[in-house]
Amino acid sequence: MNKPEILAPAGGVEQLIAAVRSGANAVYLGTKNFNARQNAQNFSNEELVEAVKYCHARGVKVYVTLNTLVSDDERDELCECIKCICEAGVDAVIIQDLMTAKLCRQICPQMPMHASTQMTAHNAYGVSELAKLGFKRVVLARELSENEIADIAKKVPDMELEIFVHGALCMSVSGQCAMSAMIGGRSGNRGNCAQPCRLDFVCSSRHNALSLKDMSIVTQLEKVAEIGVCSLKIEGRMKRPEYVAAAVQACKAALNGETPDMHTLRAIFSRSGFTDGYFIGERDLSMFGVRTKEDVQAADSVLKRVASSYRKEMPLIPLEMRFTARKNEFPELSVSDGSSTVTVTGAVKADEAVKRELTCDAVEASLKKCGGTPFYAEKIHTEIDGGISITAPKLNALRTQAIEELTEKRIQVNTPNYAVNEIEKRALPRKVAQKRELRLSVHSADMLTRSMIITAEKIYAPMGEVLKNAGVMKKIGDKLIAVAPSLIFQNDEAETYEKLKQLKQLGVKDICVDNIGTVKMARELDFEIHGGMGLNIYNSDALAEYEKMGISDAILSFELTAKKINKIWGTVPTGVVTYGYLPIMKYRNCPAKKKTGKCCDGKASLTDRTGASFKLICHDKKYQTLLNSVPLWLADKQSEFYGVDFQILSFTTEKISECERITAEYVAGVGMLPKYTRGLYFR
């Protein structure tokens, strides 16, 4: 049976040691920049080199996170960071941004790339497209069920799959959350999430409506192994070393067919217990929970015991030793870990015994003293002439030297030696758009008036609206861009593909996509492809990569500032959203779900502790989108976006009269909403 690796978080040196000594097969960690946990201790370049040596000596792999969005003005710094990571000899990099992937391929083509869960890979089409881009492994979205994971593994057998098996669950699908950025200016996509969702949001009198329990499928790891997952990821780079140790030990026990210590694991950290709701496909209210006073106090009873379990170096690596001592010759000791062997020779020849003759028992007793190292003597072979003597200090010195040399050899053997290429720095030309189109995006075709249709150059409408109402196409005509669902989980992949084919048969030519998997679907069906906000295009290189995949234009990330937007250069048109209630979270488990398990009526909202109301949109009961509490309004700032080719007014919950008035006022550059935000464009 497939035995997947146990992959542990290492937010700092203490956590790394706890992970390795507890039996992790691999660790993931971040450097000081470009990682999604900027508030963890993380590792300097020098500390990274030492961490890699420590892990590789013990046969543990090291993956470095470069899993944030990166702006054009950070490109040179990113290149230097990639070079340092390559030179340290890590085993792989974990990536969110296509700029990072492109630069890794150029600077160090041999270094394996893993697609971060921030890339929102949740179907086989997405995984397949990532394989085409050179990724060796994909960290799948946490919202997938066992059956969905198994189906992806079956359909894309050459791609390594990694899933989270224990740790905190974000309420939003990873890579699709902008709540922290919009509310407090701290972007999760940039590694600075402030976790505002853990505060008290109320929905239908239910409190903490955005706080999920921590996930744990540790007791089901045999199932996970059977469906083809190669890596079991533990969340928690912000957690203490005892948490890391307990989680690794529980996973190790489960993989060995033993009963994992879930009591200790829950005591170390939980939010009212654990949930396996996504894995088993039961996305109900039992998945929600908060960290209680009792949860915090429970840790006191187990912390010391767990800490003591990894206080000393653990003997994890068996050795075969062969000691030879001949009269009037230098003694030799060969030590092998099964793949690497070193032989050391004593500095002094074996003496003729005067008082005490050297025995095999004495040699074995000395060679077994591997304490303080990760090794233990599993087999010892001795060949000793009679009547000779070697002192215990000399035997100990021989053993110490052999283990030190084997350790160095293991580091060399386990550390890749990558070729690092230099790439030229670049200066992008200043882009000034010749014309800024006005485009409209509507949640329903009923929001459109004749004057709006005449005013807009293009109109985005959900593909479900188009399929349900043939009059939509007639109403909008060639201006129509059908919008594919942002989230297409594996169970919905085949159905979505068929609906795209139906669109094609209706004569729809243009499709807007929010996910890398949908890019592949649309390309296969020969649509003109428009990149949506969900692609998180944050820089010129990512734009160029998506152009290679087939997009004809793209909406840039609304987490960019106007200054950075104007610096993005490419040969495909780009646009920004300049009005609308921006999507700040996307869910697979509806926070407005009723106690009966039924979905809400599609008109729910959430209220935060300040009284601000956030409306929730349901997408055919497949997933939900949470909208910001106030709309974006930039009618008086249009000239600030001189580098973009189109601006979008996004209508979601407005009445038709509001849509018409706002469109007219925006075109005229007049008017002002009673409450509005400038978003992140001018922060």
C-alpha positions as CSV (number, residue, x, y, z in Angstrom):
1,M,0.0,0.0,0.0
2,N,1.1,3.6,-0.7
3,K,2.6,5.1,2.4
4,P,2.5,8.9,2.2
5,E,4.9,11.2,3.8
6,I,4.1,13.1,7.0
7,L,4.6,16.8,6.2
8,A,5.0,19.1,9.3
9,P,4.9,22.9,9.7
10,A,8.1,24.6,10.9
11,G,7.4,28.2,11.8
12,G,10.8,28.4,13.5
13,V,13.8,26.4,14.6
14,E,12.1,24.9,17.7
15,Q,9.1,23.7,15.6
16,L,11.5,22.2,13.0
17,I,13.4,20.2,15.7
18,A,10.1,19.0,17.2
19,A,8.8,17.9,13.8
20,V,12.0,16.0,12.9
21,R,12.5,14.3,16.3
22,S,8.8,13.2,16.3
23,G,9.2,11.4,13.0
24,A,8.1,13.8,10.2
25,N,9.3,12.8,6.7
26,A,9.3,16.4,5.5
27,V,8.8,19.9,6.8
28,Y,7.6,23.1,5.1
29,L,8.9,26.5,6.2
30,G,9.1,30.1,5.1
31,T,12.0,32.5,4.6
32,K,11.6,36.1,5.7
33,N,9.8,37.2,2.5
34,F,7.1,36.0,0.1
35,N,5.5,33.4,2.4
36,A,1.9,33.2,3.6
37,R,2.8,33.3,7.3
38,Q,4.8,36.5,7.6
39,N,4.0,36.6,11.3
40,A,5.7,33.3,12.0
41,Q,9.4,33.3,13.2
42,N,10.5,32.1,9.7
43,F,14.1,31.6,8.6
44,S,16.9,33.9,7.4
45,N,19.1,32.7,4.5
46,E,21.7,31.5,7.0
47,E,19.2,29.7,9.1
48,L,17.7,28.1,6.0
49,V,21.1,26.6,5.1
50,E,21.5,25.2,8.6
51,A,17.9,23.9,8.7
52,V,18.4,22.1,5.4
53,K,21.6,20.4,6.7
54,Y,19.9,19.4,9.9
55,C,16.9,17.9,8.0
56,H,18.9,16.2,5.3
57,A,21.3,14.6,7.7
58,R,18.2,12.9,9.2
59,G,16.6,12.0,5.9
60,V,13.9,14.7,6.1
61,K,12.9,16.8,3.1
62,V,12.5,20.6,3.2
63,Y,9.9,22.5,1.2
64,V,10.1,26.3,1.2
65,T,6.9,28.4,0.9
66,L,7.0,31.1,-1.8
67,N,3.2,31.2,-1.6
68,T,2.1,34.8,-1.9
69,L,1.2,37.2,-4.7
70,V,4.1,39.3,-5.8
71,S,4.1,42.7,-7.4
72,D,6.3,43.8,-10.3
73,D,8.5,46.0,-8.1
74,E,9.3,43.0,-6.0
75,R,10.5,40.9,-8.9
76,D,14.3,41.5,-8.4
77,E,14.0,40.7,-4.7
78,L,12.1,37.5,-5.5
79,C,14.8,36.4,-8.0
80,E,17.4,36.8,-5.2
81,C,15.2,34.9,-2.8
82,I,14.8,32.0,-5.3
83,K,18.6,31.8,-5.9
84,C,19.2,31.6,-2.1
85,I,16.7,28.8,-1.8
86,C,18.2,26.9,-4.7
87,E,21.7,27.3,-3.3
88,A,20.5,26.0,0.1
89,G,19.5,22.8,-1.6
90,V,15.8,22.6,-0.6
91,D,13.7,19.8,-2.0
92,A,10.9,21.9,-3.5
93,V,9.2,25.3,-3.4
94,I,5.5,25.8,-2.7
95,I,4.1,28.5,-5.1
96,Q,0.9,30.6,-5.5
97,D,1.9,33.2,-8.1
98,L,2.6,32.3,-11.7
99,M,5.4,34.9,-11.7
100,T,7.1,32.9,-9.0
101,A,6.6,29.7,-11.1
102,K,8.0,31.3,-14.2
103,L,11.1,32.7,-12.4
104,C,11.7,29.3,-10.7
105,R,11.6,27.6,-14.1
106,Q,14.1,30.1,-15.5
107,I,16.5,30.4,-12.5
108,C,16.5,26.8,-11.4
109,P,14.7,24.4,-13.8
110,Q,15.6,21.3,-11.8
111,M,14.0,22.4,-8.6
112,P,10.6,20.8,-8.1
113,M,7.5,23.1,-7.8
114,H,4.5,22.4,-5.6
115,A,1.3,24.3,-6.3
116,S,0.0,25.9,-3.1
117,T,-3.5,25.5,-1.9
118,Q,-3.7,29.3,-2.5
119,M,-3.9,28.4,-6.2
120,T,-7.4,27.0,-5.5
121,A,-6.9,23.7,-7.3
122,H,-10.1,21.8,-6.7
123,N,-10.7,19.8,-9.9
124,A,-8.9,17.5,-12.3
125,Y,-8.8,20.2,-15.0
126,G,-7.0,22.5,-12.7
127,V,-4.5,19.9,-11.6
128,S,-3.9,18.9,-15.2
129,E,-3.2,22.5,-16.2
130,L,-0.8,22.9,-13.4
131,A,1.1,19.8,-14.5
132,K,1.4,21.4,-17.9
133,L,3.0,24.4,-16.2
134,G,5.7,22.3,-14.7
135,F,4.3,21.6,-11.3
136,K,5.3,18.3,-9.8
137,R,2.7,18.3,-6.9
138,V,-0.5,20.1,-6.1
139,V,-1.8,20.9,-2.6
140,L,-5.5,20.4,-3.1
141,A,-8.2,22.6,-1.7
142,R,-9.3,21.6,1.8
143,E,-13.0,21.6,0.8
144,L,-12.7,18.4,-1.3
145,S,-14.3,15.1,-0.2
146,E,-12.7,11.7,-0.2
147,N,-14.4,10.7,-3.4
148,E,-13.4,13.9,-5.1
149,I,-9.8,13.5,-4.2
150,A,-9.8,9.9,-5.4
151,D,-11.4,11.0,-8.7
152,I,-8.7,13.6,-9.2
153,A,-6.0,11.1,-8.4
154,K,-7.5,8.7,-10.9
155,K,-7.8,11.3,-13.7
156,V,-4.3,12.9,-13.2
157,P,-2.2,9.9,-12.1
158,D,1.2,11.5,-12.9
159,M,0.7,14.4,-10.5
160,E,1.6,14.1,-6.8
161,L,-1.3,15.1,-4.6
162,E,-1.0,16.6,-1.1
163,I,-3.8,17.3,1.3
164,F,-4.2,18.8,4.7
165,V,-5.0,16.2,7.3
166,H,-5.0,18.3,10.5
167,G,-5.1,21.9,11.6
168,A,-7.1,25.1,11.2
169,L,-9.7,25.5,8.5
170,C,-10.2,28.9,6.8
171,M,-13.8,29.6,6.3
172,S,-13.1,30.8,2.8
173,V,-11.6,28.7,0.0
174,S,-7.9,29.4,0.0
175,G,-6.7,32.1,-2.4
176,Q,-10.2,33.5,-2.7
177,C,-10.3,35.5,0.6
178,A,-9.9,39.3,0.7
179,M,-11.7,40.0,4.0
180,S,-8.6,40.8,6.0
181,A,-7.3,42.9,3.2
182,M,-10.5,44.9,2.7
183,I,-11.3,45.3,6.4
184,G,-7.9,46.0,7.8
185,G,-5.4,46.3,4.9
186,R,-3.7,43.0,5.8
187,S,-3.8,40.7,2.9
188,G,-4.0,36.9,3.3
189,N,-2.7,36.6,-0.3
190,R,0.3,38.6,0.8
191,G,1.0,36.6,4.0
192,N,-0.5,39.0,6.6
193,C,-4.0,37.7,7.3
194,A,-5.4,39.2,10.6
195,Q,-8.1,36.5,10.8
196,P,-11.1,38.8,11.2
197,C,-13.4,35.9,10.4
198,R,-12.6,34.5,13.9
199,L,-14.4,37.5,15.3
200,D,-18.1,37.4,16.0
201,F,-20.1,37.5,12.8
202,V,-23.9,36.9,13.4
203,C,-26.1,35.2,10.8
204,S,-29.8,34.5,11.6
205,S,-29.1,34.9,15.4
206,R,-26.3,32.4,15.2
207,H,-23.0,33.8,16.5
208,N,-19.4,33.1,15.2
209,A,-20.9,32.2,11.8
210,L,-17.5,32.3,10.1
211,S,-15.4,30.2,12.5
212,L,-14.9,26.6,11.7
213,K,-13.5,23.9,14.0
214,D,-10.0,22.7,13.2
215,M,-10.1,19.8,10.7
216,S,-8.6,16.4,11.5
217,I,-8.8,13.2,9.5
218,V,-5.9,11.6,11.3
219,T,-8.0,8.6,12.2
220,Q,-8.7,8.0,8.5
221,L,-5.2,8.1,7.1
222,E,-5.4,4.6,5.8
223,K,-8.2,5.7,3.5
224,V,-6.2,8.7,2.4
225,A,-3.3,6.5,1.5
226,E,-5.5,4.1,-0.5
227,I,-6.9,6.9,-2.7
228,G,-3.4,7.9,-3.9
229,V,-2.4,10.9,-1.8
230,C,1.4,11.1,-1.4
231,S,1.7,13.8,1.3
232,L,-0.2,14.4,4.5
233,K,0.1,18.0,5.4
234,I,-0.3,19.3,9.0
235,E,-1.4,23.0,9.2
236,G,0.2,25.2,11.8
237,R,3.3,27.3,11.1
238,M,2.0,29.8,13.7
239,K,1.6,27.0,16.3
240,R,4.0,26.0,19.2
241,P,6.4,23.1,18.9
242,E,4.4,20.9,21.2
243,Y,1.5,21.1,18.7
244,V,3.8,20.1,15.9
245,A,5.1,17.1,17.8
246,A,1.7,15.9,18.9
247,A,0.3,16.1,15.4
248,V,3.3,14.3,13.8
249,Q,3.2,11.6,16.4
250,A,-0.5,11.0,15.9
251,C,-0.1,10.8,12.1
252,K,2.8,8.4,12.5
253,A,0.8,6.1,14.8
254,A,-2.2,6.1,12.4
255,L,0.0,5.2,9.4
256,N,1.5,2.4,11.4
257,G,-1.9,0.9,12.1
258,E,-1.9,2.1,15.7
259,T,-4.5,4.2,17.5
260,P,-3.5,7.9,17.4
261,D,-3.6,9.9,20.6
262,M,-6.5,12.2,19.7
263,H,-7.0,13.2,23.3
264,T,-3.6,14.8,23.5
265,L,-4.0,16.3,20.0
266,R,-7.3,17.9,21.1
267,A,-5.9,19.1,24.4
268,I,-2.9,20.8,22.6
269,F,-5.1,22.8,20.4
270,S,-8.7,22.7,19.1
271,R,-11.7,24.8,18.6
272,S,-14.5,22.9,20.4
273,G,-13.1,19.7,18.9
274,F,-12.4,18.7,15.4
275,T,-14.3,18.2,12.1
276,D,-14.0,15.9,9.1
277,G,-17.0,17.4,7.4
278,Y,-15.3,18.3,4.1
279,F,-13.6,14.9,3.8
280,I,-16.8,12.9,4.4
281,G,-19.0,15.3,2.4
282,E,-21.2,16.4,5.3
283,R,-20.9,20.2,5.2
284,D,-23.3,21.0,8.1
285,L,-23.4,23.3,11.1
286,S,-21.4,20.7,13.2
287,M,-18.3,21.9,11.4
288,F,-18.5,25.3,13.1
289,G,-16.7,26.0,16.4
290,V,-14.7,28.5,18.4
291,R,-11.8,28.3,20.8
292,T,-13.2,28.2,24.3
293,K,-11.7,28.9,27.7
294,E,-11.8,25.1,28.3
295,D,-9.9,24.5,25.1
296,V,-7.1,26.8,26.2
297,Q,-6.9,25.3,29.7
298,A,-6.8,21.7,28.4
299,A,-3.3,22.3,27.0
300,D,-1.8,22.7,30.4
301,S,-2.3,19.0,31.2
302,V,-0.3,17.7,28.3
303,L,2.3,20.4,27.3
304,K,5.2,19.1,29.5
305,R,4.7,15.5,28.6
306,V,4.6,16.3,24.8
307,A,7.7,18.6,25.2
308,S,9.6,15.8,26.9
309,S,9.0,13.4,24.0
310,Y,11.2,15.4,21.7
311,R,13.6,17.0,24.2
312,K,16.4,14.6,23.2
313,E,17.6,13.5,19.7
314,M,15.5,10.5,18.7
315,P,17.3,7.4,17.3
316,L,15.4,7.2,14.0
317,I,18.1,5.9,11.6
318,P,19.4,2.3,12.0
319,L,23.1,1.7,11.3
320,E,25.1,-1.4,10.4
321,M,28.6,-1.3,11.9
322,R,31.6,-3.4,11.0
323,F,34.6,-3.1,13.3
324,T,38.0,-4.8,12.5
325,A,41.1,-4.9,14.7
326,R,44.3,-6.8,13.9
327,K,47.4,-7.0,15.9
328,N,49.9,-4.2,15.0
329,E,47.4,-2.7,12.5
330,F,45.2,0.4,12.7
331,P,41.6,-0.6,13.6
332,E,38.9,0.2,11.2
333,L,35.2,1.0,11.6
334,S,32.7,1.0,8.7
335,V,29.3,2.5,9.3
336,S,26.4,2.2,6.8
337,D,22.8,3.6,6.9
338,G,21.8,1.2,4.0
339,S,22.7,3.6,1.2
340,S,25.8,5.5,2.3
341,T,28.9,4.0,3.9
342,V,31.9,5.5,5.5
343,T,35.1,3.8,6.8
344,V,37.4,5.4,9.4
345,T,40.8,4.3,10.6
346,G,42.1,4.7,14.1
347,A,45.2,6.9,14.7
348,V,47.0,4.3,16.8
349,K,47.7,0.6,16.1
350,A,46.1,-2.1,18.3
351,D,48.4,-2.9,21.2
352,E,49.3,-6.2,22.7
353,A,47.0,-6.7,25.7
354,V,48.8,-6.3,29.1
355,K,46.0,-6.4,31.6
356,R,42.7,-6.6,29.8
357,E,42.1,-8.2,26.4
358,L,39.6,-6.5,23.9
359,T,36.4,-8.4,23.6
360,C,33.5,-8.3,21.2
361,D,31.2,-7.4,24.0
362,A,33.3,-4.4,24.9
363,V,33.4,-3.2,21.3
364,E,29.6,-3.6,20.9
365,A,29.0,-1.7,24.2
366,S,31.1,1.2,22.9
367,L,29.6,1.3,19.4
368,K,26.0,1.3,20.7
369,K,26.6,4.6,22.5
370,C,25.0,6.8,19.7
371,G,23.2,9.0,22.1
372,G,22.8,12.6,21.1
373,T,22.7,11.6,17.4
374,P,19.8,10.5,15.2
375,F,21.4,7.0,14.8
376,Y,21.2,3.7,16.6
377,A,23.3,0.6,16.1
378,E,21.0,-2.1,14.6
379,K,23.7,-4.5,13.6
380,I,27.3,-4.8,14.7
381,H,29.9,-7.1,13.2
382,T,33.3,-7.5,14.8
383,E,36.5,-9.2,13.7
384,I,39.1,-9.0,16.4
385,D,42.5,-10.7,16.9
386,G,43.0,-12.3,20.2
387,G,45.4,-10.8,22.8
388,I,45.1,-7.2,21.7
389,S,43.9,-4.1,23.5
390,I,42.3,-0.8,22.5
391,T,41.2,1.7,25.1
392,A,37.5,2.8,25.5
393,P,38.3,6.4,24.6
394,K,39.9,5.3,21.3
395,L,36.8,3.2,20.5
396,N,34.5,6.1,21.3
397,A,36.6,8.5,19.2
398,L,36.4,6.1,16.3
399,R,32.6,5.8,16.6
400,T,32.2,9.6,16.9
401,Q,34.4,10.2,13.8
402,A,32.5,7.6,11.8
403,I,29.1,9.1,12.7
404,E,30.2,12.6,12.0
405,E,31.5,11.6,8.5
406,L,28.4,9.6,7.8
407,T,26.3,12.6,8.8
408,E,28.2,14.9,6.4
409,K,27.8,12.3,3.6
410,R,24.1,12.0,4.2
411,I,23.8,15.8,3.9
412,Q,25.7,15.6,0.6
413,V,23.6,12.7,-0.7
414,N,20.3,14.2,0.3
415,T,20.9,17.8,-0.8
416,P,20.2,18.5,-4.5
417,N,23.0,20.4,-6.3
418,Y,21.0,22.7,-8.6
419,A,22.4,24.7,-11.4
420,V,21.4,28.3,-10.9
421,N,20.9,30.6,-13.9
422,E,21.2,34.4,-13.9
423,I,18.3,36.3,-15.5
424,E,18.4,39.9,-16.6
425,K,16.7,42.7,-14.7
426,R,14.1,44.4,-16.7
427,A,12.4,47.8,-17.0
428,L,8.8,47.6,-18.3
429,P,7.6,50.3,-20.6
430,R,5.0,52.7,-19.3
431,K,1.6,51.7,-20.5
432,V,-1.0,54.3,-21.3
433,A,-4.3,52.9,-22.6
434,Q,-5.6,54.5,-25.7
435,K,-9.2,54.0,-24.6
436,R,-10.9,52.9,-21.4
437,E,-14.0,50.9,-22.1
438,L,-16.9,50.7,-19.7
439,R,-18.1,47.2,-19.0
440,L,-20.9,46.1,-16.8
441,S,-21.2,42.9,-14.7
442,V,-24.6,41.7,-13.5
443,H,-25.7,38.9,-11.2
444,S,-29.0,38.7,-13.1
445,A,-30.0,39.8,-16.6
446,D,-33.0,41.5,-15.0
447,M,-30.7,44.2,-13.7
448,L,-30.1,45.5,-17.2
449,T,-32.0,48.4,-18.9
450,R,-31.8,49.3,-22.5
451,S,-29.7,52.4,-21.7
452,M,-27.2,50.3,-19.8
453,I,-26.8,47.9,-22.6
454,I,-26.2,50.7,-25.1
455,T,-23.7,52.4,-22.7
456,A,-21.6,49.3,-22.1
457,E,-18.9,47.9,-24.4
458,K,-19.2,44.4,-22.8
459,I,-21.6,42.9,-20.3
460,Y,-20.7,40.0,-18.0
461,A,-23.6,37.7,-17.0
462,P,-23.6,34.3,-15.2
463,M,-23.6,31.4,-17.6
464,G,-26.5,29.9,-15.6
465,E,-28.6,33.0,-16.4
466,V,-27.8,32.5,-20.1
467,L,-28.8,28.9,-20.1
468,K,-32.0,29.4,-18.2
469,N,-33.2,32.3,-20.3
470,A,-32.5,32.2,-24.0
471,G,-33.7,35.8,-24.2
472,V,-30.5,37.0,-22.4
473,M,-28.4,36.5,-25.5
474,K,-31.0,38.3,-27.6
475,K,-31.1,41.1,-25.1
476,I,-27.3,41.6,-24.8
477,G,-26.1,40.4,-28.2
478,D,-22.5,40.3,-29.1
479,K,-21.6,42.3,-26.0
480,L,-22.2,39.2,-23.8
481,I,-19.4,37.6,-21.9
482,A,-20.8,34.5,-20.0
483,V,-19.3,34.1,-16.6
484,A,-18.3,30.5,-15.5
485,P,-18.6,29.6,-11.8
486,S,-15.7,30.7,-9.7
487,L,-15.6,27.4,-7.9
488,I,-16.1,24.1,-9.8
489,F,-15.4,21.3,-7.3
490,Q,-14.6,17.9,-8.7
491,N,-18.2,16.5,-8.3
492,D,-19.4,19.4,-10.5
493,E,-16.7,19.2,-13.1
494,A,-18.5,17.1,-15.7
495,E,-21.8,18.9,-15.3
496,T,-20.0,22.3,-15.8
497,Y,-18.2,21.1,-18.9
498,E,-21.5,20.0,-20.4
499,K,-23.0,23.4,-19.6
500,L,-20.1,25.1,-21.3
501,K,-20.8,22.9,-24.4
502,Q,-24.5,24.0,-24.3
503,L,-23.4,27.7,-24.2
504,K,-21.3,27.0,-27.3
505,Q,-24.2,25.5,-29.1
506,L,-26.3,28.5,-28.2
507,G,-23.8,30.7,-30.0
508,V,-22.0,32.2,-27.0
509,K,-18.5,33.0,-28.0
510,D,-17.0,34.6,-24.9
511,I,-16.5,33.2,-21.4
512,C,-15.0,34.7,-18.2
513,V,-13.1,32.3,-16.0
514,D,-12.0,32.6,-12.4
515,N,-9.9,29.5,-12.0
516,I,-7.0,27.9,-13.8
517,G,-9.0,24.7,-14.4
518,T,-11.8,26.6,-16.2
519,V,-9.1,28.2,-18.4
520,K,-8.3,24.7,-19.7
521,M,-12.0,23.8,-20.2
522,A,-12.7,27.0,-22.1
523,R,-9.7,26.5,-24.3
524,E,-10.7,23.0,-25.2
525,L,-14.1,24.3,-26.3
526,D,-12.6,27.2,-28.3
527,F,-14.1,30.1,-26.4
528,E,-12.6,33.5,-26.4
529,I,-11.4,33.5,-22.8
530,H,-11.6,36.5,-20.4
531,G,-9.7,36.3,-17.1
532,G,-11.7,37.1,-14.0
533,M,-10.8,38.5,-10.6
534,G,-10.4,35.0,-9.1
535,L,-7.2,34.4,-11.1
536,N,-5.5,36.8,-8.7
537,I,-3.4,38.4,-11.5
538,Y,-1.0,40.7,-9.5
539,N,1.9,41.3,-11.9
540,S,3.0,41.4,-15.5
541,D,4.6,37.9,-15.6
542,A,1.4,36.3,-14.3
543,L,-0.5,38.2,-17.0
544,A,1.9,36.9,-19.6
545,E,1.6,33.3,-18.4
546,Y,-2.2,33.4,-18.6
547,E,-1.9,34.9,-22.1
548,K,0.1,31.8,-23.1
549,M,-2.8,29.7,-21.7
550,G,-5.2,31.5,-24.0
551,I,-6.8,34.5,-22.2
552,S,-7.7,37.5,-24.4
553,D,-8.0,40.0,-21.6
554,A,-8.0,40.0,-17.8
555,I,-9.4,41.7,-14.8
556,L,-6.6,42.5,-12.4
557,S,-6.6,41.8,-8.7
558,F,-8.5,44.4,-6.7
559,E,-5.8,44.0,-4.0
560,L,-3.4,46.0,-6.1
561,T,-2.9,49.7,-5.7
562,A,-3.7,52.0,-8.6
563,K,0.0,52.8,-8.8
564,K,0.9,49.1,-9.2
565,I,-2.0,48.6,-11.6
566,N,-0.6,51.2,-13.9
567,K,2.8,49.5,-13.9
568,I,1.5,46.2,-15.2
569,W,2.4,45.7,-18.8
570,G,1.3,43.2,-21.3
571,T,0.0,42.6,-24.8
572,V,-3.5,41.7,-23.7
573,P,-6.0,44.3,-22.4
574,T,-6.4,44.6,-18.7
575,G,-9.2,46.0,-16.5
576,V,-10.2,46.7,-13.0
577,V,-13.5,46.8,-11.0
578,T,-14.3,50.4,-10.1
579,Y,-17.8,50.0,-8.7
580,G,-19.5,47.3,-6.7
581,Y,-19.8,45.2,-3.6
582,L,-16.5,43.3,-3.9
583,P,-16.4,39.6,-3.2
584,I,-14.4,39.1,0.0
585,M,-14.9,35.4,0.7
586,K,-16.1,32.3,-1.1
587,Y,-17.5,29.3,0.8
588,R,-18.4,25.7,0.2
589,N,-20.1,25.4,3.6
590,C,-22.8,28.1,3.8
591,P,-22.6,30.1,7.0
592,A,-26.4,30.8,6.6
593,K,-27.3,27.2,6.6
594,K,-30.2,26.3,8.9
595,K,-30.1,23.9,11.7
596,T,-32.0,21.4,9.6
597,G,-29.1,21.4,7.2
598,K,-31.1,23.1,4.5
599,C,-29.6,26.1,2.7
600,C,-30.9,29.6,3.2
601,D,-33.3,31.4,0.8
602,G,-30.4,33.0,-1.0
603,K,-31.0,36.4,0.7
604,A,-28.9,36.1,3.8
605,S,-26.5,38.5,5.3
606,L,-24.0,38.5,8.1
607,T,-23.4,41.3,10.7
608,D,-20.1,42.0,12.4
609,R,-19.5,43.4,15.9
610,T,-19.7,47.0,14.5
611,G,-23.1,46.4,13.0
612,A,-21.9,46.4,9.4
613,S,-23.9,44.1,7.2
614,F,-22.3,41.8,4.6
615,K,-24.7,40.2,2.0
616,L,-24.3,36.6,0.9
617,I,-24.9,35.4,-2.6
618,C,-25.7,31.8,-3.3
619,H,-24.5,30.2,-6.6
620,D,-26.9,27.3,-7.3
621,K,-26.3,25.9,-3.9
622,K,-22.8,24.9,-5.0
623,Y,-20.9,27.7,-3.2
624,Q,-21.5,31.1,-1.7
625,T,-19.9,34.5,-2.0
626,L,-19.7,37.1,0.8
627,L,-19.8,40.7,-0.4
628,N,-18.2,43.7,1.3
629,S,-20.4,45.8,3.5
630,V,-20.0,49.0,1.4
631,P,-19.6,49.4,-2.3
632,L,-16.5,50.5,-4.2
633,W,-17.0,53.9,-5.9
634,L,-14.4,55.5,-8.2
635,A,-16.4,57.6,-10.6
636,D,-14.2,60.6,-9.6
637,K,-11.0,58.7,-9.8
638,Q,-11.2,57.3,-13.4
639,S,-8.2,59.2,-14.6
640,E,-6.1,57.6,-12.0
641,F,-6.3,54.3,-13.9
642,Y,-4.5,55.4,-17.0
643,G,-2.8,52.0,-17.6
644,V,-6.0,49.9,-17.9
645,D,-8.1,49.3,-20.9
646,F,-11.5,48.8,-19.3
647,Q,-13.3,49.5,-16.1
648,I,-16.1,47.4,-14.7
649,L,-19.2,48.3,-12.8
650,S,-20.2,45.2,-10.9
651,F,-23.9,44.9,-9.9
652,T,-24.9,42.1,-7.5
653,T,-27.8,42.9,-5.1
654,E,-28.8,46.3,-6.4
655,K,-32.3,47.1,-7.8
656,I,-32.6,47.8,-11.5
657,S,-33.3,51.5,-10.8
658,E,-30.0,51.7,-8.8
659,C,-28.1,50.0,-11.6
660,E,-29.3,52.4,-14.2
661,R,-28.7,55.5,-12.0
662,I,-25.2,54.4,-10.9
663,T,-24.2,53.6,-14.5
664,A,-25.3,57.1,-15.7
665,E,-23.6,58.9,-12.9
666,Y,-20.4,56.9,-13.3
667,V,-20.3,57.7,-17.1
668,A,-20.8,61.4,-16.2
669,G,-18.2,61.3,-13.5
670,V,-20.6,62.8,-11.0
671,G,-22.6,61.7,-8.0
672,M,-21.5,60.2,-4.7
673,L,-22.8,57.3,-2.7
674,P,-23.8,57.9,0.9
675,K,-21.4,55.1,2.0
676,Y,-18.5,53.8,-0.1
677,T,-15.0,52.6,-0.1
678,R,-12.0,53.3,-2.3
679,G,-10.9,49.7,-1.7
680,L,-7.2,49.1,-1.7
681,Y,-6.4,51.1,-4.8
682,F,-5.2,54.2,-2.9
683,R,-3.9,52.7,0.3
